[in-house]
Amino acid sequence: MTHWVQQRRATSLADKRRARLRGMLSGKQHKWRSIDALAASIGADADTTVELLIEIEARASFANPKSWALVSRAPWPEDLQPLGESQR
């Protein structure tokens, strides 16, 4: 029972963190945010923050790897996308 409660709390925390990251990266004022600001806003270390960012489909900037944005707002440059099966 204790394990179930701990697992549920961890899942709930991760869900809340993902929601906050999505909110920060969806705002009108900033498309890109620093990993330091994102990590501080969710109370996590950089590694945990990166994992959550990848889960919500965010990506790091090529020019500044410490800056992150949602892929939907900052799509991958076409020349850097992997070739699809039909393009090989």
Secondary structure, 3 states (H helix, E strand, C coil): CHHHHHHHHHHHHHHHHHHHHHHHHHCCCCCCEEHHHHHHHHCCCHHHHHHHHHHCCEEECCCCCCEEEECCCCCCCHHHCCCCHHHC
